[in-house]
Amino acid sequence: IGLGCALENLLLAATANGYIPQITLLPDAADATLVARIGLTRGSVPVSDLYPFIPQRHTNRYPYDTGRPVTAATLDALSALGDDPDVKVFWFASADMRQRVGTLMVDAANAFVADKAQDVVDTGTWWRGTWQDVQQHRDGITLDAAGLPDLTRVLGKMLPSVSVEQQDSSFLQNTANQVKTAGAFGFLTIRNGQDKKQQLSAGRLWARMQLWATKEGLAMQPLNQPTERAGREVVLGSTPHFGNALQTLVGDPAWLTILTFRTGYSTHEGLRSPRRGVNDVMKDVPGVVDLSVE
């Protein structure tokens, strides 16, 4: 999904800079890490109105404005950004459905915290708790981008260290606050969960939706604990509690949920997360760009 987002941004930037892109997905069967090859030739094509919002888009984990609903027309406009019949967004905007989805997300967050291999070992590798961590990795989640109250964020930076228990407690409280203020929830789904092209296409749609939302003053945040727990159930061979719950909410076995998220109008501006420079993650030859898993 992340590589699909990067691919969409690259294509938007290519046309804005006077190139016509030619895309080949999964071009080398012998190299599973090479997900796309983009040929660039000089030429003039229409520039998307989403392109200027690439540097302005930031995941917003703050509370959203409960007094400002997300309309059906807005959700329809987001869905209309999709162009792949194998990718679909299911929306949950009524009070009853938001309650059901929100409860599932909180339950999944609690299950996530209870699974120390997933909570501490897997997710802990993405936490950047110090300025030195940020400068070294240039990725991950920081206190600034966690959507915490200003006082909590400042105190968190002043404390010498925070225990896993304290981090988990803050995470669970933050998740509960986030689901309570969601204007709507969305499930991004594909037909075949193992199809890399569909995964990439879903990522491209997710990027488009976020850019369009930024243009319209709408906030978005992945709250992906239910799908992460569903995947964990498959790995462990345990009862598919969250997998079944997601399928029940979607109501159609033809679609598999790969990303769950919320949207709404935020009460605070989303702060930036660290990112690596383009030269650190891309390799190129004349006229061709390879997008690879590093």
Secondary structure, DSSP 4 states (H G I P E B T S, - for coil): -HHHHHHHHHHHHHHHTTEEEEEEES--TT-TTEEEEEEEEE---PPPTTGGGTTT-----SPB-TTSPPPHHHHHHHHTT---TTEEEEEE-SHHHHHHHHHHHHHHHHHHHH-HIIIIIIGGGGB--SHHHHHHH--SB-STTTT--HHHHHHHHHSS---HHHHHHHHHHHHHHHHHT-SEEEEEEES-TT-HHHHHHHHHHHHHHHHHHHHTT-EEEE--HHHHHHHHHHHHT---HHHHHHHHHH--TT-EEEEEEEEE-BSSPPPPPP---HHHH-EEETTEEEEE--
